[in-house]
């Protein structure tokens, strides 16, 4: 991989052009084609810039940084699917346990939608688009930033803080900020999530881990328990009337700690 500073600058310019300019053109074109009455129109339009983002990242890897996607993500010789599956199950368990606690405190906080037909109709679209969206964001906010920081000789602490601040900044326009803006933990949550994902990647030596966690986080939300004020409205099986940013922050911190334990215990095993 070309780790020259100029290569990273050319790369980020290419990525931003693809994400912002091509993403806007793609979204505008799709908006003119997709009927306004289509139920999942906004979901598709919201995610099209991320598709353009992933395209820009792949172009950058191939023609500017001169590396392949796998080598960009992991420092090891290969990906570790068994470990990734264990991490995914861990985080699903934590999310579910958190919502069980919420429901035990207030039964009215979680509502079963009882609309399986809408859920089934949205399922293929969510499974198709969400991995692209989360992977693109992780490749930019964690992997690209981490590789650049490594090339520049920045320490882990600075890199982790930068990742958290960057992840927070790009979510400031989300409706969650407007809806929960009176709660300072909504800002802390985004910063903590970004920082924890970078910490996991650096400590484990693999950006595969935050990619998996981000994907599981979004799939759980979109398919199982979405919430009031969500940027991506979907017919999830359950709906949370009022999410708790503090509770979400605690779950992220606990999940990060348990993931580190899992990674260290599985470091000697082969997938």
C-alpha positions in Angstrom: 0.0 0.0 0.0 1.2 3.5 -0.9 1.5 5.2 2.5 2.8 8.5 1.2 1.0 11.4 2.7 0.1 12.8 -0.8 -1.6 9.5 -1.7 -3.9 9.8 1.4 -4.7 13.4 0.4 -5.5 12.4 -3.2 -7.5 9.6 -1.8 -9.6 11.6 0.6 -10.4 14.1 -2.1 -11.5 11.3 -4.4 -13.6 9.8 -1.7 -15.3 13.2 -0.7 -16.0 14.0 -4.4 -17.7 10.6 -4.8 -19.6 10.8 -1.6 -20.8 14.4 -1.8 -21.0 15.2 -5.6 -21.7 11.8 -7.1 -23.9 10.9 -4.1 -26.0 14.0 -4.6 -26.3 13.4 -8.3 -27.3 9.8 -7.7 -29.8 10.7 -5.1 -31.3 13.4 -7.3 -31.7 11.0 -10.2 -33.2 8.4 -8.1 -35.7 10.8 -6.5 -37.0 11.6 -10.0 -37.5 8.0 -10.7 -38.8 6.4 -7.5 -42.5 7.1 -7.0 -43.2 9.4 -4.0 -45.8 7.0 -2.7 -43.3 4.1 -2.5 -43.1 3.2 1.1 -39.3 2.9 1.3 -38.4 5.8 -0.9 -36.7 7.8 1.8 -34.8 4.8 3.1 -33.3 4.3 -0.4 -32.5 8.0 -1.0 -30.9 8.4 2.4 -28.5 5.5 1.7 -27.5 6.3 -1.9 -24.7 8.7 -0.9 -23.2 5.9 1.1 -23.2 3.7 -2.0 -21.3 6.5 -3.8 -19.0 6.7 -0.8 -18.1 3.0 -1.0 -17.5 3.4 -4.8 -15.0 6.3 -4.1 -13.2 4.3 -1.4 -12.8 1.3 -3.7 -11.5 3.5 -6.5 -9.0 5.1 -4.0 -7.8 1.7 -2.8 -7.3 0.4 -6.4 -5.7 3.3 -8.1 -4.3 5.7 -5.5 -3.3 3.6 -2.4 -2.5 0.6 -4.6 -3.9 -2.0 -2.2 -6.8 -4.4 -2.0 -9.8 -4.3 0.3 -8.7 -7.2 2.5 -5.2 -5.9 3.1 -6.7 -2.5 3.9 -9.1 -3.9 6.5 -6.8 -6.4 8.3 -3.2 -6.6 9.3 -3.5 -10.4 9.4 -3.2 -12.7 6.5 -7.0 -13.2 6.3 -10.4 -12.3 7.7 -11.6 -14.3 10.7 -15.3 -15.1 10.2 -15.7 -17.3 13.3 -14.5 -14.5 15.6 -16.8 -12.0 13.7 -19.8 -14.3 14.2 -19.0 -14.5 18.0 -18.7 -10.7 18.2 -22.0 -10.3 16.3 -23.8 -12.7 18.7 -22.3 -10.9 21.7 -23.6 -7.5 20.6 -27.1 -8.8 19.6 -27.3 -10.3 23.1 -26.3 -7.0 24.7 -28.9 -5.0 22.6 -31.6 -7.5 23.4 -30.8 -7.5 27.1 -30.8 -3.7 27.2 -34.3 -3.6 25.7 -35.5 -6.3 28.1 -34.4 -4.1 30.9 -36.2 -1.1 29.4 -39.4 -3.1 28.9 -39.3 -4.4 32.5 -39.1 -0.9 33.8 -41.8 0.5 31.5 -44.0 -1.9 29.5 -45.3 1.0 27.4 -41.8 2.0 26.2 -41.6 -0.9 23.7 -44.5 -1.4 21.2 -45.0 -4.5 19.1 -46.0 -3.3 15.6 -47.9 -6.4 14.6 -47.2 -5.7 10.9 -45.3 -8.7 9.7 -46.2 -8.1 6.0 -44.5 -4.7 6.0 -41.5 -6.2 7.8 -41.1 -8.9 5.3 -41.4 -6.5 2.4 -38.6 -4.3 3.8 -36.3 -7.2 4.8 -34.6 -7.8 1.4 -34.0 -4.0 0.9 -32.5 -3.6 4.4 -30.3 -6.7 4.1 -29.1 -5.4 0.7 -28.4 -1.8 1.5 -27.4 -1.8 5.2 -24.1 -3.7 4.8 -23.0 -1.3 2.1 -23.9 1.7 4.2 -22.2 0.6 7.4 -19.1 -0.8 5.6 -18.6 2.5 3.7 -18.8 4.5 6.9 -16.4 2.2 8.8 -13.9 2.2 5.9 -13.8 6.0 6.0 -14.2 6.9 9.7 -12.2 4.0 11.1 -10.0 2.3 8.5 -9.0 5.2 6.3 -8.4 7.5 9.3 -6.5 4.7 11.1 -4.3 4.0 8.2 -3.6 7.6 7.6 -2.8 8.2 11.3 -0.5 5.2 11.3 1.4 6.6 8.3 1.7 10.0 10.0 2.9 8.4 13.2 0.0 9.6 15.3 -0.4 7.8 18.6 -3.4 5.5 19.5 -4.9 8.0 21.9 -5.0 10.8 19.4 -6.4 8.5 16.7 -9.1 7.2 18.9 -10.2 10.8 20.0 -10.2 12.0 16.3 -12.4 9.1 15.3 -14.9 9.9 18.0 -15.0 13.6 17.2 -15.3 12.8 13.4 -18.1 10.3 13.9 -20.0 12.8 16.1 -19.5 15.7 13.6 -21.1 13.8 10.7 -24.1 12.9 12.8 -24.9 16.4 14.0 -27.5 16.9 11.3 -29.3 13.6 12.1 -32.9 13.9 13.4 -31.7 12.1 16.6 -29.8 15.2 17.5 -32.9 17.4 17.2 -35.1 14.9 19.0 -32.8 14.1 21.9 -30.8 17.3 21.8 -31.8 18.2 25.3 -29.9 15.2 26.5 -26.1 15.7 26.4 -25.7 11.9 26.3 -26.8 11.9 22.6 -23.6 13.7 21.8 -21.6 11.6 24.1 -23.0 8.4 22.6 -21.9 9.2 19.0 -18.4 10.3 20.2 -18.1 7.2 22.4 -19.2 4.9 19.6 -16.7 6.3 17.2 -13.9 6.2 19.7 -14.7 2.7 20.9 -14.8 1.3 17.4 -11.4 2.8 16.6 -10.0 1.5 19.9 -11.2 -2.0 19.1 -9.6 -1.9 15.7 -6.3 -0.6 16.9 -6.1 -3.0 19.9 -7.1 -6.0 17.9 -5.2 -5.1 14.8 -8.2 -5.5 12.6 -10.8 -3.1 11.2 -13.0 -6.1 10.5 -14.3 -5.9 14.1 -15.9 -2.4 14.0 -17.3 -3.2 10.6 -19.2 -6.2 12.1 -20.4 -4.3 15.1 -21.6 -1.3 13.1 -23.5 -3.6 10.8 -25.1 -5.6 13.7 -26.0 -2.3 15.4 -27.9 -1.0 12.4 -29.5 -4.3 11.4 -30.8 -4.7 15.0 -32.3 -1.2 14.9 -33.8 -1.4 11.4 -35.2 -4.9 11.7 -35.9 -5.5 15.4 -36.2 -2.3 17.5 -36.3 1.0 15.8 -36.9 4.2 17.9 -38.5 7.6 18.0 -36.5 10.1 16.0 -34.5 7.6 14.0 -32.9 8.9 10.8 -33.9 5.7 9.1 -37.5 4.8 9.7 -38.3 1.2 9.0 -41.2 -1.2 10.0 -39.2 -2.9 12.7 -40.8 -5.6 14.7 -40.7 -3.4 17.8 -40.7 0.4 18.3 -39.1 2.2 21.2 -41.1 5.3 22.1 -38.2 7.1 23.8 -34.7 5.8 23.4 -32.1 6.4 26.2 -28.8 7.8 24.9 -27.2 7.1 28.3 -28.3 3.5 28.2 -27.0 3.2 24.7 -23.7 4.6 25.7 -23.4 2.1 28.6 -24.1 -0.7 26.2 -21.4 0.5 23.8 -18.8 0.7 26.6 -19.8 -2.7 28.0 -19.8 -4.2 24.5 -16.3 -2.8 23.8 -14.9 -4.3 27.0 -16.4 -7.7 26.4 -15.3 -7.7 22.8 -11.7 -7.0 23.9 -11.9 -10.0 26.2 -13.3 -12.2 23.5 -10.7 -11.1 21.0 -7.8 -11.8 23.4 -9.2 -15.3 24.3 -9.7 -16.2 20.6 -6.4 -14.8 19.4 -4.8 -18.2 19.7 -7.5 -20.0 17.8 -7.8 -20.5 14.0 -11.0 -19.8 12.1 
